[in-house]
Amino acid sequence: MSVGTERIFIARLAGTNVLDPLGDQVGKVRDAVVVYRSTLRQPPKVIGFVVEVPGRRRVFVPIGRVTSIDVGAVITTGLVNMRRFVKRASETLVMGDLLDQPLMLRSDRSPVIIEDIGIEQQRSRDWEISRLFVRRHKGQRTPLDVLRRRGETLQVDWIDVEFPIDPTDDQHATQLIAAYQETKPADLADVLRELDTRRRMDVVRELSDERLADVLEELPEDEAIEVLEGVGLERSALLLETMQPDDAADLLGELPDEQAERLLQAMDSDEAEDVRTLLAYDDDTAGGLMTTEPVILSPEASVAEALAHVRRSELPAALAAAVFVCRQPLEPPTGKYLGLVHIQEMLRHPPHESVGALLDTEVEPLSPEAPTGEVAALLAAYNLVSVPITDEDENLVGVVTVDDVLDALLPDDWRDQRDEPKGDSADGTD
């Protein structure tokens, strides 16, 4: 095996492209897997990498299948087993388990936190942990202290530390969160699902409310409820307020009535009212699938104003594809629904033109009682990503997006099924 650099630091390697011998991309490095030796004074041995392949599935690539490691690319033999990676009890993840771990320097007994881990190839051709990039934390024990990066940084050998200071000590999750800072919520949800309960809650406590709300929308409902129960009533209410109302309603609908009511009482009254409205509809109807927070504008609004609304970073892509034009009031239930304007249509017209002149009126709105199948058929017939839902008075009460329809039509365990192997690996190994 050739080595691009003498020592490779794993946190810097995370996200690096994994290539086959022809230079085609296989996936991206997400973690390294190590196993401990007979004593902690011996550096752990690197046995392979966790690689994310297309389809957001994480697979294991043995170190023996790697021919070159560099910060720019990891080259493999091209033989990759596509079976989903499941960590064994004897294995440890560098990013998931070791980063942010508290240690103690043997030299002066001072506490440090691991910020990165260096690996090197030995004469035996084995790879092992050689150096630790650590930071003295001077006794600070809170996540905020670690996040502020106080204290001197230094590199030490594995044998220069005692590991850990205290097995019951909480591991801070700031490094893990930083490594997945640009990760899509669905991918971060997958990461959380693979962590043990304690580590998962460490990460949950460090995530911002906005980021965690996005992740909760991507978790299976039973696992999202487990997170809510772990963060307490006050933060649960904040998270539910931050989530899309339809996703919040889905979660509350899975809880006992008494518990759901406590959360609704703790939420902002306006946000809770939107969720209560959605809870009144059956799950398999347009009303049970819709969100009450589409982009709604009056017909006099300009194209420039409409584009400014759909450009908001916090707006889901499906809701940014169109604006819905109604008479006052513009909060659901609105005044009379007039039609929708697709973003492509807005881009074809000058900024000063009014959206009322660009209406698509061919898409007939559905009633809240329309079954899921009817919603799916309308989306397919008109190549839409969202469908307006109106009441008997032609007032807009919400919008159903294609992602929510897919979620309703797919089997309950679709998140697990997407990680199932499509076939055996080329070499038949595990």
C-alpha positions in Angstrom: 0.0 0.0 0.0 1.3 3.4 -0.8 0.7 6.3 1.6 0.2 9.8 0.6 1.4 11.3 3.9 3.3 9.8 6.8 0.5 10.3 9.3 -3.3 10.6 8.5 -5.6 12.4 10.8 -9.1 10.8 10.7 -11.2 14.0 11.4 -9.5 15.6 8.4 -10.0 12.5 6.3 -13.8 12.4 7.0 -15.7 13.3 3.8 -12.8 12.3 1.5 -13.7 10.6 -1.7 -13.1 6.8 -1.9 -12.1 5.8 -5.5 -11.7 2.5 -7.3 -8.5 1.8 -9.3 -10.0 3.6 -12.4 -10.6 6.8 -10.4 -14.4 6.4 -10.3 -16.0 7.4 -7.0 -17.1 4.6 -4.7 -18.3 6.8 -1.8 -17.0 9.0 1.0 -15.1 8.2 4.2 -17.3 8.7 7.2 -15.4 7.0 10.0 -12.5 4.6 10.8 -13.0 1.3 12.7 -10.4 0.2 15.3 -10.0 -2.6 17.7 -8.2 -2.5 21.1 -5.2 -4.8 21.8 -4.8 -6.9 25.0 -3.8 -3.7 27.0 -4.7 -0.1 26.6 -1.0 0.8 26.5 -0.9 -0.8 23.0 -2.3 1.5 20.3 -5.5 0.2 18.8 -5.3 -1.4 15.4 -7.2 0.1 12.4 -9.2 -2.6 10.6 -11.1 -0.5 8.0 -13.2 2.5 7.1 -16.9 3.2 7.2 -17.8 4.4 3.7 -21.0 6.1 2.6 -22.0 4.8 -0.8 -24.8 6.1 -3.1 -28.1 5.6 -1.5 -26.7 7.0 1.8 -25.9 3.4 2.9 -22.8 3.0 5.1 -20.6 -0.1 4.3 -17.4 -1.4 5.7 -14.2 -1.4 3.6 -11.5 -3.5 5.2 -8.1 -1.9 5.4 -6.7 -4.7 3.3 -8.9 -3.4 0.4 -7.3 0.0 0.6 -4.3 0.6 -1.6 -3.6 4.3 -0.9 -4.6 6.8 1.7 -4.2 10.5 1.3 -6.1 13.6 2.5 -7.2 14.0 -1.2 -8.5 10.5 -1.9 -8.7 7.0 -0.6 -8.0 4.4 -3.3 -9.4 0.8 -3.0 -9.1 -2.4 -4.9 -12.6 -1.8 -6.2 -14.0 -4.9 -4.3 -16.5 -3.5 -1.9 -19.1 -5.4 0.0 -22.4 -3.5 -0.1 -23.8 -5.0 3.0 -24.8 -2.4 5.5 -22.2 -1.8 8.2 -23.1 -2.8 11.7 -20.6 -2.2 14.5 -19.6 -5.3 16.5 -19.1 -5.1 20.3 -15.3 -5.5 19.9 -15.1 -2.5 17.5 -14.7 1.2 18.2 -15.5 4.1 15.8 -12.9 6.9 15.8 -15.4 9.7 15.0 -18.4 8.2 16.8 -16.7 6.9 19.9 -13.3 8.4 20.5 -13.5 12.1 19.5 -14.2 14.3 22.5 -13.2 11.5 24.9 -11.7 12.9 28.1 -8.2 11.6 28.9 -5.4 12.3 31.4 -1.8 13.0 30.5 0.6 10.6 32.3 3.3 13.3 32.5 1.5 15.8 34.7 -2.0 14.2 35.3 -3.7 17.1 33.5 -7.1 16.4 31.8 -7.3 16.7 28.0 -10.0 16.2 25.3 -9.3 14.3 22.0 -9.9 16.5 19.0 -8.3 14.3 16.3 -6.6 11.0 16.0 -3.6 10.2 13.7 -3.0 6.8 12.2 0.2 5.3 10.7 1.2 2.2 8.9 3.7 0.1 10.8 6.5 -2.2 9.5 4.1 -5.1 9.9 1.9 -3.3 7.3 -0.8 -2.9 9.9 -2.3 0.5 10.5 -2.7 1.7 14.1 -3.4 4.8 16.1 -0.1 6.6 16.5 -0.8 10.1 17.7 -3.6 12.0 19.5 -4.3 15.7 18.9 -5.6 16.9 22.2 -6.5 20.1 24.0 -6.1 20.8 27.7 -9.5 21.8 29.1 -8.3 23.0 32.6 -11.1 21.2 34.4 -13.9 22.7 32.3 -16.7 20.1 32.1 -19.4 21.7 30.1 -20.0 21.4 26.3 -19.8 25.2 26.1 -16.3 25.1 27.5 -15.2 22.6 25.0 -16.9 24.4 22.1 -15.0 27.6 23.0 -11.8 25.6 22.5 -10.1 26.8 25.7 -6.7 25.5 26.6 -3.4 24.5 24.9 -3.3 22.0 22.1 -0.7 19.4 21.7 0.1 16.1 20.0 0.9 13.0 22.2 1.5 9.3 21.7 -1.3 6.9 22.7 0.9 5.6 25.5 1.3 9.1 26.9 -2.3 9.2 28.2 -4.5 7.3 30.6 -7.7 6.3 29.0 -10.3 7.3 30.2 -10.2 9.6 33.2 -13.5 8.3 34.4 -15.6 5.7 32.5 -18.8 7.3 33.8 -17.8 10.8 32.5 -20.0 12.2 29.8 -18.4 12.5 26.3 -19.0 15.8 24.7 -20.3 15.7 21.1 -18.9 18.9 19.6 -16.3 17.2 17.4 -18.9 14.7 16.0 -21.3 17.5 15.3 -18.6 19.6 13.6 -17.7 16.6 11.4 -21.4 16.4 10.2 -22.0 20.2 10.1 -22.8 20.2 6.3 -24.6 16.8 6.4 -28.2 16.7 5.3 -30.7 16.1 8.1 -31.6 12.7 6.8 -27.9 11.6 6.8 -27.4 13.0 10.4 -30.6 11.0 11.4 -28.9 7.9 10.1 -25.8 8.7 12.1 -27.9 9.1 15.3 -29.7 5.8 14.7 -26.3 4.0 14.7 -25.1 5.5 18.0 -25.8 3.9 21.3 -28.5 5.6 23.5 -26.0 7.5 25.7 -23.9 8.8 22.8 -27.1 9.7 20.8 -28.3 11.9 23.6 -24.9 13.5 24.0 -25.3 14.6 20.3 -28.9 15.6 20.8 -28.0 17.9 23.7 -25.4 19.7 21.6 -27.5 20.2 18.5 -29.3 23.5 18.0 -33.1 23.4 18.2 -33.4 24.2 14.4 -30.9 21.4 13.5 -32.5 18.9 15.8 -36.0 19.7 14.6 -34.9 19.0 11.0 -33.4 15.7 12.1 -36.5 14.7 14.1 -38.5 15.1 10.9 -36.3 12.4 9.3 -36.3 9.9 12.1 -38.8 7.1 12.4 -41.6 8.3 14.7 -40.8 5.9 17.6 -37.2 7.0 17.6 -38.1 10.7 17.4 -40.5 10.2 20.4 -37.6 8.7 22.3 -35.5 11.8 21.7 -38.4 14.1 22.8 -38.8 12.1 26.0 -35.1 12.4 26.6 -34.9 16.2 26.3 -37.7 17.2 28.7 -41.0 19.0 28.3 -39.7 22.5 27.7 -37.3 21.7 24.9 -39.7 19.2 23.4 -42.2 22.0 23.0 -39.6 24.2 21.4 -38.7 21.4 19.0 -42.3 20.8 18.0 -42.8 24.5 17.4 -39.7 24.5 15.1 -40.8 21.4 13.1 -43.1 21.5 10.1 -46.7 21.4 11.6 -47.6 18.2 9.8 -44.5 16.4 11.1 -45.2 17.7 14.6 -48.8 16.4 14.4 -47.5 13.0 13.2 -45.4 12.7 16.3 -48.1 13.9 18.7 -50.6 11.6 17.1 -48.4 8.6 18.2 -48.5 9.7 21.9 -51.1 9.0 24.5 -53.7 11.8 24.5 -52.7 13.1 27.9 -49.0 13.3 27.0 -49.8 15.0 23.7 -52.0 17.5 25.4 -49.2 18.4 27.9 -46.9 19.1 25.0 -49.5 21.2 23.2 -50.1 23.2 26.3 -46.4 23.9 26.6 -46.2 25.1 22.9 -46.7 28.6 21.7 -50.5 29.0 21.3 -50.4 29.9 17.6 -48.1 27.0 16.7 -50.2 24.6 18.8 -53.3 25.7 17.1 -51.9 24.7 13.7 -51.0 21.3 15.0 -54.4 20.8 16.6 -56.0 21.6 13.3 -54.0 18.8 11.6 -54.6 16.3 14.4 -58.3 16.6 13.6 -57.9 14.8 10.3 -57.3 11.1 9.6 -53.8 10.1 8.8 -54.6 8.8 5.3 -56.3 12.0 4.1 -55.0 15.2 2.5 -55.8 17.0 5.8 -53.6 14.5 7.7 -50.7 15.0 5.3 -50.8 18.7 4.7 -48.7 21.5 6.1 -50.2 24.8 7.1 -47.1 26.8 6.3 -46.8 27.2 2.5 -45.8 30.5 0.9 -49.1 32.4 0.6 -49.2 35.8 -1.2 -51.8 38.2 -2.3 -52.3 38.7 -6.1 -50.8 42.2 -5.9 -47.4 40.8 -4.7 -44.6 41.2 -7.1 -42.4 38.5 -8.6 -39.5 40.0 -6.7 -41.3 39.6 -3.4 -42.3 36.1 -4.2 -38.8 35.1 -5.1 -37.5 36.6 -1.9 -40.0 34.4 0.0 -39.0 31.1 -1.7 -35.3 32.0 -1.3 -35.5 31.6 2.5 -33.0 29.0 3.5 -35.2 27.4 6.2 -38.0 26.8 3.6 -38.2 23.1 2.5 -37.4 22.6 -1.2 -40.9 21.2 -1.9 -42.6 24.3 -0.5 -40.2 26.6 -2.3 -41.3 25.3 -5.7 -44.5 27.4 -5.8 -46.4 30.2 -4.1 -50.1 30.1 -3.5 -52.1 33.2 -4.2 -55.2 34.0 -2.1 -57.4 36.9 -1.0 -56.9 38.3 2.4 -56.4 37.0 5.1 -53.2 35.2 4.1 -53.0 32.9 7.1 -54.8 29.5 6.7 -57.7 29.4 6.5 -57.2 32.2 4.0 -59.5 34.2 1.9 -60.5 32.8 -1.5 -57.9 30.6 -3.1 -57.0 32.0 -6.6 -54.3 29.7 -7.9 -50.6 28.9 -7.7 -47.5 30.2 -9.4 -44.6 27.9 -10.1 -41.1 29.2 -9.5 -40.1 28.5 -13.1 -42.8 30.8 -14.3 -41.7 33.6 -11.9 -38.2 33.3 -13.3 -39.5 34.0 -16.8 -41.1 37.4 -15.9 -39.7 40.8 -14.8 -39.4 41.4 -11.0 -42.1 44.1 -11.0 -44.8 41.9 -12.5 -47.6 40.8 -10.1 -48.0 37.1 -9.3 -51.8 37.5 -9.9 -51.1 37.7 -13.6 -49.1 34.4 -13.6 -51.6 32.1 -12.0 -51.9 28.4 -12.8 -55.6 27.7 -12.4 -55.6 24.2 -14.0 -54.5 22.5 -10.8 -57.8 21.9 -9.0 -57.4 22.0 -5.2 -58.5 19.0 -3.2 -60.5 18.8 0.0 -59.0 17.9 3.3 -61.0 14.6 3.2 -59.4 13.5 -0.1 -57.6 10.1 0.3 -53.9 9.8 0.0 -54.2 8.0 -3.3 -56.1 10.9 -4.9 -53.4 13.3 -3.8 -50.7 11.0 -5.3 -52.6 10.8 -8.5 -52.9 14.6 -8.9 -49.2 15.0 -8.1 -48.4 12.5 -10.8 -50.8 13.8 -13.4 -49.6 17.4 -13.3 -45.9 16.7 -12.4 -46.3 18.7 -9.2 -44.4 18.8 -6.0 -47.2 20.3 -4.0 -51.1 20.3 -4.1 -53.4 23.0 -2.6 -56.0 21.9 -0.1 -59.2 24.1 0.3 -62.3 23.9 2.5 -65.9 24.1 1.2 -65.7 27.9 1.1 -62.7 27.7 -1.3 -60.3 29.0 1.4 -56.8 27.6 1.4 -56.2 25.5 4.6 -52.9 23.9 3.7 -50.7 22.2 1.1 -49.6 18.6 0.7 -46.0 18.1 -0.6 -44.8 15.1 -2.5 -42.3 14.0 0.2 -45.2 13.6 2.7 -47.2 11.6 0.2 -44.2 9.3 -0.4 -43.7 8.9 3.3 -47.3 7.8 3.6 -47.2 5.4 0.7 -43.9 3.7 1.6 -43.9 0.9 4.2 -43.3 1.9 7.8 -39.8 0.4 7.7 -38.7 2.1 4.5 -35.8 3.8 6.2 -34.4 0.4 7.2 -35.0 -1.1 3.8 -33.0 1.5 2.0 -30.0 0.3 3.9 -30.5 -3.4 3.0 -27.9 -4.9 0.6 -28.9 -5.1 -3.1 -26.7 -8.1 -3.5 -23.4 -9.7 -2.4 -20.1 -8.1 -2.8 -17.8 -8.8 -5.7 -15.5 -10.9 -3.6 -18.2 -12.5 -1.4 -16.6 -11.2 1.8 -18.5 -9.8 4.8 
